[in-house]
Structures are given as C-alpha cells and as structure tokens.
Amino acid sequence: MLKKAFLLVISVSLIFVFLYGCNKSTDLITPTSGTTTASTTTTTSSTYNDLWIPPTITGKTFDLTLAKSSKQLRTGAKTATYGYNGAEFWGPTLIMNKGDFVQMNVTNNLTETTTTHWHGFHIPAIMDGGPHQIVEPNTTWKPSFEIKNNAGTYWYHPHLHEKTFQQLTYGAGGLIIIKDPIESALALPRTYGTDDIPLVLTSRRYNSDNSFTTTEHAYGDYAMANGTHNAQISLPKQFVRFRILNAETERAYNLGFSDNRSFYVITNDGGLLDAPVEVTRVKLAVGERAEILVDLSKDAVGASLDMKAFNANQEFGFGGSEPQTTGQFGSLLNNKDFTVLHINVKTTTANAITSVPPKLTTNTYWKESDATSTRTIRITGGQAGSAFTFDNNTYGSTTINQTVKLNAVEKWTIVNNNIFGHSFHIHDIQFKIVSRSSGAIANYESGWKDTFYIRTGETVSVVAKYDDFASSTNPFMYHCHFPNHEDAGLMGQFLVTQ
C-alpha cells in the first residue's frame, strides 16, 4: 500500500470530534463472568464515560465462549460487536500462574469459523491457536499446556487467516495476566481494577448506521480504551500500575501524560525489566505491551490529568502519522495529540504503594555471540498498492518458510523497505532486540519481547532460543501484527524440528 501525502485539513474534523466527545454514551457494561469482578467508577463529568474494567477468571480451567453481541457506543442504534463470555465488547482477563498446567475450553458461538491465539505464550505449536487451529461454529477447542512464561501481560485474540482484521474490529480479544514468585515478592500495585489497571487502546470508524467499518482501512476515527469512548477512571493518590496493550489495526502510540510527568516502565512484552526505566514517553506499536507505574501521590484529591497519545509530527511510517483525515489511510486522529484516558485522583487506599522498587529481577539475555545460526527476512512489496510480503512470498498455509533446529539460539535480522513501518511478531519465543540500524535500542524496550516496531528502511536483529517444543508438521507463525497486513499475506511459517 503506497502511503501518499495530503494537505492537513483539521478545522472541521476538530469541531466534529469535540461535538462527538460531548455527547455522552449511557452504556456502562456490568461484568458478567469470572471469579473476581470490578465495577465501573463514579462518573464526575458529563463529557466522559467510565472505563470498563474486564472481569477476571482465575484457576487452572478457563472457559471462553465467543459470540455476537452489541454495545451502545454512540447516540442512536447500538453497534454490532463480538465478545467473550457475555461481554458486549472484548472479554475477561485470564489470570494464570507460571508453572500451572491449564485447560482452555474455547467455544465458538459465532456463525463463522474463528481461532484463539495465546499471544506471547511459549507452548506447543498445535496449542498455539494460529490459522491452523480453527474452531468451527458451535464447537469447542480444548488445548492444554503448561504456563512457562514469566509474569507479565499477554493477550488472546482471533488469528484466522483473512478474518483477523474483521474479528478484532468487532471486539474479539482479551488480556492475560501471568503471575510468578519473583513478581509477587515485589512491592507493586496489584489490586486489579483499583491500582492495577488493564488498558487496551484502539480506535474505531463507524458507518452511518453506527456499525463498525470493516472494509479495509488503517485507522479508526474515535479512540477507545477497553471498548469505551472518552474514557475516564478515578484512581487513588498513590502509585498506580497500568497494563497497556496496543490493540490497533496500524496506529502506534507515543504515550505520556498531559503535564509531561515522568513515569516508570517495569515490563516489556515478556515480563519484568531488570530495573524500572524512567521516561516521559513510551512508544507502543500494534501488539506490544508495557506495564508502567505512575505516581499520583503528589496530586490533590479531586485533581485530574490525561494519559495522551503524543502522535503529532511523528516520523513518516509511524502508524497514524499521515496527514489525511479521510480515505483508506485517513483518520480524525491522524497526526495529532489526543487523550486516551482521563484520570481523576481520589483518596489513598489502605496499604498504598508509595515508592518504586529500585530492582525488579535479574534477566539473562541472549547475545549476538550466542547465536548458532542466523537468517535474514526481508519485508518486500507494498508498491503502488500491492500487498506486502516477506521475501517476495505471500503467505501459504502449506508453505514452510523457515526451519529451526530444536534448542538452536538464532539471530533473526528483519529488513524493512522504504514503504511504511510495521509491527513484527514471532510466535513461540521471547527474544532480545540486539540491534537497530536507526540507532540505539530504547531503554524501555530492553527486556524480553515478542513484538517490535520496525521503522521505514530500518534493519532490526533479535536473538532467541527455540527450545522445549518441536514438530515436523505443526508450524509457528511470524508476521506483521497489523491485522490487515497479515490477512493480505504478510505472514510466514516456521517449523521447530528435532
């Protein structure tokens, strides 16, 4: 897809966004499943809607049922959506413990085929939930596996080839929180929904009947947090933790706060960093996660601030940097700063966290010198509206693009062309980013990763070990995590073999 520059026309768009933002939805979802629930906060402003906190499911058996639903997102007709376990949009947060053996029961009550991928998990390929592990309508898929991942924030979502974009747009997905003894021993906020807040960022475009636009487009026009437009939450006057997922189509986020305060990144995709990283901005591409700590202890009760996407004037290729407001690559949010969550400060809770641990864990990362083999994967295509490809090959369900030996430590080098930036994801493993041709690796992305942003014209190298699971028939995937790109074929397969 060729990205074309257009003149920036924003005045009418800004007025439209303002008028829509002042039109408050009356819909507040009540959690309907899970062993622990969190209610919505008290609304303090007519221009905001209370952030929905997904219910949780804990234990070793997790029942998920995906079905059609609807949600009052705008004035007028409800919007047709998908949700798990009776939710009107999205699904419950699954809470698991490292070392547990879990049973997953995924029931498909849609009228179409789906899959459920456990994003970031180190599990056998046949349990991975990629395009091959399809769940037909009115059937239940029952994978089971040991939780081998470190404590962190992961997620589940459909991964059906050529349907991922549509099913994600309707709202199919949910977060997964993994706990382990190292994270549990730290003095961190962890009261879910009170000082430990799940935050799923995305946006949607609407048709005139309030249905989601599901024809190909890169960006929504209206920001959503946990399926809530103009979201707000009341948080206690202490350190709070956000578990943030970028669940967009193509838009990246340059996150910070309206007063430019510092905050601390404590995890990447695959778990804790060695120590907190103090920042005023953190960038998240599609599929990336980060957990952050924010100090509200110096704010007055009743004060407010905004978490914002500082997306104005980003480099070419940064998702959402295009100037146009309409069309395939246009959006009312393009090339501007916008609020993703309004925060009201309330009274401190009992046993509040009031400081940041100076040390989190000790990771032993793979280095380039550890690699026993290397391979290069090039992002090709995209000229004149053509589909993007890897090494000039579009995805084929029976094509094995790479074969990796079990227990190999490999360096993968991804080379991007000059058309646009991408979000690159590898199933099965957590890797270490060891080099970026554009410059230094950001301190906040120095931990274990399964997804990374690759800039226009950039080369990025990562190192990982492919251990534990081998199969001569069941492949893992690597792909761009823009769902419209992977649906169009920007996806490959690799086997891990004995």
Secondary structure, DSSP 8 states (H G I E B T S, - for coil): ----------HHHHHHHHHHHTS---------SSSB---------TT-EE-----EEESSEEEEEEEEEEE--SSSS-EEEEEETT-SSB--EEEEETT-EEEEEEEE-SSS-B--EEET----GGGS-STTS-B-TTEEE--EEE--S-SEEEEEE---TTTHHHHHHHT--EEEEEE-HHHHTS-----BTTTEEEEEEEEE-B-TTS-B--SS-S--SEEEETTEETEEEEEESSEEEEEEEE--SS--EEEEETT---EEEEEETTEEEEEEEEES-EEE-TT-EEEEEEE-TTS-TT-EEEEEEE-TT--TTSTT----SSSTT--TTTTSEEEEEEEEEE---TT---S--S---------GGG-SEEEEEEEEE-GGG--EEETTB---TT---EEEETTEEEEEEEE--SS--EEEEESS--BEEEEETTS---GGG-S-BSEEEE-TT-EEEEEEEE-S---SS--EEEEES-HHHHHTT-EEEEEEE-
